[in-house]
Amino acid sequence: MQYIKLKGIVDKLKLSQFLKSTSKTTIVKAGGMVAGVLVSIAIGRLLGADGLGIISLSNQIVRILTMLVLLGLPTVIIKETSIAVSKKKWAYINDVIFTSLLINIPFALLVVILSYYVLPIVVSTFFEESLRVPLLIITIGLLFQVISKIFGPSLNGYGKIWQASLAENTLSIVLVALSILIQHTLDWQISVISVAISYTVANFIVSIILSTYWKHVHKTSLDVINNFIPKKLLTVGLPLLFIQSTNVIATTIDSIMIGSFLSTKEVGIYGVAFNIAFASSFFLQVTNSVLAPRVASLFADNDIKEMEQIVQKVTMGLTFIAILGFLIILLGGKYILPIWGNEFLEGYKPLLILSIGQFFNIAAGCVGLILTLCDQEKKWGYITLISAILNTILNISFIKLWGIQGASIATATTMIFMNISGVVLVKKNIGILTFPINKILKI
């Protein structure tokens, strides 16, 4: 009995320490989200929906290219660094970083060089010509993003989670915000070109800061390298690339299709509606971070009943947030959108439709996390793949019929399908009902 009490105290202490470290990361991510909103508003008011659409679409395309260039290695770097740190194998960390740099940087350089020949053809075929120069400028930043996404995950492996998050996710958008503010204060002409340059310069600065800080933390010269281990890293990384690809496609295909079938102006309007509708995803991300170690521990102990109780309590809280978020958008959406400019009011109906999809996304709870941590990651991978394919097909069909409203219907439909499927899989394969519907019906 005393052992059980002592174990409970120890578990609470571990949870308290975890929450303390998580809170710093949460604050950093929240700061990055606020900075991102401010940058979006500034670009929207200074350059209009068309300018915001050009920058947004360029970043979406470069995001896809960056993911492909990285070959799934960032997640592998976190894992290998964490293990090496626990065993104090500092030279092995050098092997991991050196191998990753040697694989990714030449690949990134090749993509950047090819982009100057291929992207103009792609733009002239599928998009508006105004996208060409900003996209090429932001593509240069791909090289610096790759460097950041090698050193950042390694810092995570060292336990420097909030520091890595600050540098990798928040600092770049803060630097872009400062750049726009300086240009505006000095009465310099702000254009899509100057904003694109700001993004590229920000990525360059962040890559320097991250690599320098990593060297400070690692304290072992990169000259000490024993092995080049591409096979070991890529064996794990490439399957992860497949999963990441489906996730990225699911979250970017709507904007890319809008840019191809409609215009960059519609991309800007839709992008603002999407970001407002899915702002509450921040709470889901934080919940996942806090819930993950607890779910993993309970599943390992086969304590499914306790897991279900915790998950249901969390889901009830998330459902309240989902309802509150939907009501705010329903009642205040028409007052929120004009903050970006009056032309963004065209995004009100897409905003309402997307918020319905987001309601299901939040109210379903952490189904993806639960399936991944409970040895059902392959089945969840199939669901995300099917969802990505469905989203692509629906966007192609609906955008041609109903414009950005069609894109919002396609995305919301896919989101609802994916989360309901997740809830069913969790109940069927793990025996957990994420939402306490049985308790509510008894009341």
C-alpha positions in Angstrom: 0.0 0.0 0.0 2.8 2.4 0.9 4.6 1.5 -2.3 1.5 2.4 -4.3 1.2 5.7 -2.5 4.9 6.4 -3.1 4.6 5.5 -6.8 1.6 7.9 -7.1 3.7 10.7 -5.6 6.6 10.0 -7.9 4.3 9.9 -10.9 2.8 13.2 -9.9 6.2 14.7 -9.5 7.2 13.5 -13.0 4.0 14.9 -14.4 4.6 18.2 -12.7 8.2 18.4 -14.1 6.8 17.5 -17.5 4.1 20.2 -17.3 6.6 22.8 -16.3 8.8 22.1 -19.3 5.7 21.8 -21.5 4.4 25.2 -20.3 7.5 27.0 -21.7 7.1 25.3 -25.0 3.4 26.3 -25.0 4.3 29.9 -24.3 6.8 29.9 -27.1 4.3 28.4 -29.6 1.6 30.8 -28.5 4.1 33.7 -29.1 4.8 32.3 -32.6 1.1 32.0 -33.3 0.4 35.6 -32.3 3.4 36.8 -34.3 2.1 34.9 -37.3 -1.4 36.5 -37.0 0.1 39.9 -36.8 2.3 39.3 -39.9 -0.8 38.0 -41.7 -2.8 41.1 -40.8 0.0 43.4 -41.7 0.5 41.8 -45.2 -3.3 41.7 -45.7 -3.7 45.4 -44.9 -0.6 46.6 -46.8 -0.7 44.3 -49.8 -4.3 43.2 -49.9 -5.7 39.6 -50.3 -3.7 39.2 -53.6 -0.4 40.0 -51.9 -1.2 37.8 -48.9 -2.2 35.0 -51.2 1.1 35.2 -53.2 3.2 35.0 -50.0 0.9 32.2 -48.5 1.0 30.1 -51.6 4.8 30.5 -52.0 5.3 29.3 -48.4 2.9 26.4 -48.9 4.9 25.2 -52.0 8.2 25.6 -50.3 6.9 23.8 -47.3 6.2 20.8 -49.5 9.6 21.0 -51.1 11.3 21.2 -47.7 9.5 18.2 -46.4 10.6 16.2 -49.5 14.2 17.3 -49.2 14.4 16.3 -45.5 13.4 12.7 -46.3 11.8 12.2 -42.9 15.1 12.6 -41.1 14.2 15.3 -38.4 12.2 12.7 -36.4 15.0 10.2 -36.7 17.5 12.9 -35.5 15.4 13.5 -32.4 15.2 9.8 -31.6 18.9 9.0 -32.3 20.1 12.1 -30.4 18.0 11.3 -27.4 19.3 7.8 -27.2 22.9 8.9 -27.7 22.6 11.6 -25.0 21.3 9.1 -22.5 24.3 6.8 -23.3 26.7 9.7 -23.6 27.8 8.7 -27.1 28.7 12.2 -28.2 30.7 11.0 -31.3 27.6 9.1 -32.5 25.6 12.4 -32.4 28.3 13.8 -34.7 27.7 10.8 -37.1 24.0 11.5 -37.1 24.3 15.3 -37.8 27.1 14.9 -40.3 25.2 12.2 -42.3 22.0 14.3 -42.2 23.9 17.4 -43.5 25.7 15.4 -46.2 22.4 13.9 -47.4 20.1 16.9 -47.1 22.2 20.0 -48.0 23.3 18.7 -51.5 19.7 17.6 -52.1 18.5 21.1 -51.0 21.0 22.8 -53.3 19.9 20.7 -56.2 16.3 21.5 -55.6 17.0 25.3 -55.3 19.0 25.2 -58.6 16.4 23.2 -60.4 13.7 25.5 -59.1 15.1 28.3 -61.2 14.4 26.3 -64.3 11.3 24.3 -63.3 9.3 26.7 -61.2 8.8 29.3 -63.9 7.3 26.6 -66.1 5.1 25.3 -63.3 3.9 28.9 -62.5 3.1 29.8 -66.1 1.2 26.5 -66.5 -0.8 26.3 -63.3 -0.6 29.7 -61.5 -0.6 33.5 -62.0 2.6 35.0 -63.3 2.8 37.3 -60.2 3.7 34.3 -58.1 7.0 33.6 -60.0 9.5 36.0 -58.5 8.3 35.8 -54.8 8.2 32.0 -55.0 11.8 31.8 -56.4 13.0 34.2 -53.6 11.3 32.2 -50.8 12.6 28.9 -52.4 16.2 30.1 -51.7 15.3 30.0 -48.0 14.6 26.3 -48.4 18.3 25.6 -47.9 18.4 27.5 -44.6 15.2 25.8 -43.4 16.8 22.4 -44.0 19.8 23.4 -41.9 17.4 24.6 -39.1 15.4 21.4 -39.3 18.6 19.3 -38.7 20.0 21.2 -35.8 16.6 22.0 -34.2 15.5 18.3 -33.7 19.0 17.5 -32.3 18.4 20.2 -29.7 15.1 18.5 -28.9 17.1 15.3 -28.4 19.2 17.1 -25.8 16.1 18.2 -23.9 16.3 21.8 -25.1 12.7 21.6 -26.3 11.4 25.1 -25.8 14.7 26.6 -27.0 14.5 24.6 -30.2 10.8 25.6 -30.6 11.7 29.2 -30.1 14.4 29.2 -32.7 12.9 26.8 -35.2 9.2 27.9 -35.2 8.8 31.3 -33.5 11.9 33.3 -34.2 11.6 33.3 -38.0 8.1 34.8 -38.0 9.1 37.3 -35.3 12.0 38.4 -37.5 9.6 38.8 -40.5 7.3 40.9 -38.3 10.3 43.1 -37.3 11.4 43.5 -40.9 7.9 44.6 -42.0 7.7 47.0 -39.0 11.1 48.5 -39.9 10.2 48.9 -43.5 6.9 50.6 -42.6 8.6 52.9 -40.0 11.2 54.0 -42.5 8.6 54.6 -45.2 10.2 52.1 -47.5 7.9 50.6 -50.2 6.6 47.3 -49.0 5.8 44.8 -51.7 5.5 41.1 -52.2 9.1 41.1 -53.2 10.3 42.8 -50.1 8.2 40.5 -47.9 9.5 37.4 -49.7 13.1 38.7 -49.1 12.2 39.2 -45.4 11.2 35.5 -45.1 14.4 34.3 -46.8 16.6 36.5 -44.6 14.8 35.4 -41.5 15.3 31.8 -42.4 19.0 32.5 -42.9 19.4 34.2 -39.5 17.6 31.4 -37.7 19.8 28.8 -39.3 22.9 30.6 -38.1 21.4 31.0 -34.6 20.4 27.3 -34.3 23.6 25.9 -35.6 25.6 28.1 -33.3 23.5 27.3 -30.2 23.7 23.6 -31.1 27.5 23.8 -31.1 27.3 25.5 -27.7 25.1 22.7 -26.3 26.9 19.8 -28.0 30.4 20.9 -27.0 32.0 18.2 -29.2 33.8 19.2 -32.4 32.2 18.0 -35.6 35.7 17.0 -36.6 35.2 13.8 -34.5 33.2 11.7 -37.0 33.5 7.9 -37.0 30.8 6.7 -39.5 28.7 7.8 -42.4 25.3 6.1 -41.7 22.8 7.0 -44.5 21.3 3.5 -44.6 20.5 3.4 -40.9 18.9 6.9 -40.9 17.0 6.5 -44.2 15.6 3.1 -43.3 13.6 4.8 -40.6 13.2 8.2 -42.2 11.7 7.3 -45.6 8.6 5.5 -44.1 8.1 8.6 -41.9 8.3 10.8 -45.1 5.3 8.9 -46.5 3.2 9.7 -43.3 4.4 13.3 -43.3 3.6 13.6 -47.0 -0.1 12.6 -46.4 -0.4 15.1 -43.6 1.1 18.0 -45.5 -0.9 17.2 -48.6 -4.1 17.1 -46.5 -3.3 20.6 -45.1 -2.0 22.3 -48.2 -3.9 20.9 -51.2 -6.8 23.3 -50.8 -4.7 26.4 -51.1 -2.7 25.0 -54.0 -5.8 24.0 -55.9 -7.4 27.5 -55.2 -4.2 29.1 -56.6 -4.3 26.9 -59.6 -8.0 27.0 -60.5 -8.9 30.5 -59.2 -6.4 33.3 -58.2 -3.9 34.3 -55.5 -6.5 36.8 -54.2 -8.8 33.8 -53.3 -5.8 32.0 -51.8 -5.4 35.0 -49.5 -9.0 35.2 -48.5 -9.3 31.4 -48.0 -6.1 31.3 -46.0 -7.3 33.9 -43.5 -10.6 32.0 -43.1 -8.7 28.7 -42.6 -6.3 30.1 -40.0 -9.1 31.7 -38.0 -11.2 28.5 -38.1 -8.3 26.2 -37.1 -6.8 28.6 -34.5 -8.2 26.4 -31.7 -6.0 23.5 -32.9 -3.4 25.1 -30.7 -5.2 23.6 -27.7 -5.3 20.2 -29.3 -1.5 20.4 -29.8 -0.9 21.4 -26.2 -3.2 18.6 -25.0 -1.4 16.1 -27.1 2.0 17.1 -25.6 0.7 16.7 -22.0 -1.4 13.6 -22.6 1.2 11.6 -24.7 3.4 10.3 -21.8 0.4 9.4 -19.7 -1.3 7.5 -22.5 1.9 5.6 -23.4 2.4 4.6 -19.7 -1.2 3.5 -19.1 -1.2 1.4 -22.4 2.1 -0.2 -21.4 0.5 -1.2 -18.0 -2.7 -2.3 -19.9 -4.8 0.0 -17.7 -7.4 0.7 -20.4 -10.1 1.8 -17.9 -8.0 4.5 -16.4 -6.9 5.6 -19.8 -10.5 5.9 -21.0 -11.4 8.1 -17.9 -8.5 10.5 -18.6 -9.2 10.7 -22.3 -12.9 11.3 -21.7 -12.2 14.2 -19.3 -9.7 15.7 -21.7 -12.2 15.3 -24.6 -15.0 17.0 -22.6 -12.7 20.0 -22.1 -11.8 20.1 -25.8 -15.5 19.8 -26.7 -16.2 22.9 -24.6 -13.4 24.7 -26.4 -14.8 23.5 -29.8 -18.3 24.8 -29.0 -16.9 28.1 -27.7 -14.7 28.5 -30.8 -17.6 27.8 -33.1 -19.9 30.3 -31.4 -17.2 33.0 -31.5 -16.9 32.5 -35.3 -20.6 32.3 -35.8 -21.4 35.5 -33.9 -18.2 37.4 -34.5 -16.7 36.2 -37.8 -18.0 39.2 -39.7 -16.2 41.5 -37.2 -13.0 39.5 -37.2 -12.4 39.2 -40.9 -12.3 43.0 -41.7 -9.3 43.3 -39.4 -7.3 42.0 -42.4 -9.3 44.3 -44.8 -12.8 44.6 -46.0 -12.2 42.4 -49.0 -11.6 39.5 -46.6 -15.4 39.5 -45.7 -15.8 37.3 -48.8 -14.3 34.5 -46.6 -17.2 34.5 -44.1 -19.1 31.6 -45.5 -15.9 29.5 -46.0 -15.0 30.4 -42.4 -18.3 29.0 -41.1 -18.0 25.8 -43.1 -14.4 25.3 -42.0 -15.3 25.9 -38.4 -17.8 23.0 -38.6 -15.0 20.7 -39.7 -12.8 22.1 -36.9 -15.5 21.4 -34.4 -15.3 17.7 -35.2 -11.5 17.9 -35.2 -11.4 19.2 -31.6 -14.4 17.4 -30.2 -13.1 14.0 -31.4 -10.2 14.5 -29.1 -6.7 13.1 -29.4 -7.6 10.1 -31.6 -4.6 10.3 -33.8 -2.2 10.4 -30.7 -4.0 7.5 -29.0 -3.9 5.3 -32.1 -0.2 6.1 -32.7 0.8 5.4 -29.0 -1.3 2.2 -28.8 0.3 0.3 -31.7 -2.4 1.3 -34.2 -0.2 3.8 -36.1 -0.5 1.8 -39.4 -4.3 1.9 -39.3 -4.1 5.6 -38.6 -1.7 6.0 -41.4 -4.2 4.4 -43.8 -6.9 6.8 -42.6 -4.7 9.9 -43.2 -3.8 8.6 -46.6 -7.4 8.0 -47.6 -8.3 11.4 -46.2 -5.5 13.1 -48.3 -6.8 11.3 -51.4 -10.4 12.2 -50.6 -9.4 15.8 -49.9 -7.6 16.1 -53.2 -10.5 14.6 -55.2 -13.1 16.8 -53.5 -11.1 20.0 -53.8 -10.6 19.4 -57.6 -14.4 18.8 -58.0 -15.8 21.4 -55.6 -13.5 24.3 -56.3 -14.6 24.2 -60.0 -18.2 24.2 -58.9 -18.3 26.6 -55.9 -14.9 28.4 -55.7 -13.4 28.9 -52.2 -16.7 27.7 -50.6 -16.2 24.4 -52.5 -12.7 24.2 -51.0 -14.0 24.8 -47.5 -16.7 22.1 -48.0 -14.1 19.6 -49.3 -11.7 20.3 -46.3 -14.5 20.2 -43.7 -15.9 17.0 -45.1 -12.4 15.3 -45.1 -11.8 16.5 -41.5 -15.2 15.1 -40.3 -14.5 11.8 -42.1 -11.0 11.5 -40.7 -12.0 12.2 -37.1 -15.1 10.0 -37.0 -13.0 7.2 -38.5 -10.5 7.8 -35.7 -13.1 7.6 -33.0 -14.4 4.4 -34.4 -10.9 2.9 -34.7 -10.1 3.8 -31.1 -13.3 2.2 -29.8 -12.9 -0.9 -32.0 -9.2 -1.6 -31.5 -8.4 -0.2 -28.1 -11.8 -0.4 -26.4 -11.9 3.3 -25.5 -14.9 5.6 -26.2 -13.2 9.1 -26.4 -16.4 11.0 -25.7 -18.5 10.0 -22.6 -21.8 9.8 -24.6 -23.1 7.0 -22.3 -22.7 9.1 -19.2 -24.3 12.1 -20.8 -27.3 10.0 -21.9 -27.8 8.8 -18.4 -28.1 12.4 -17.0 
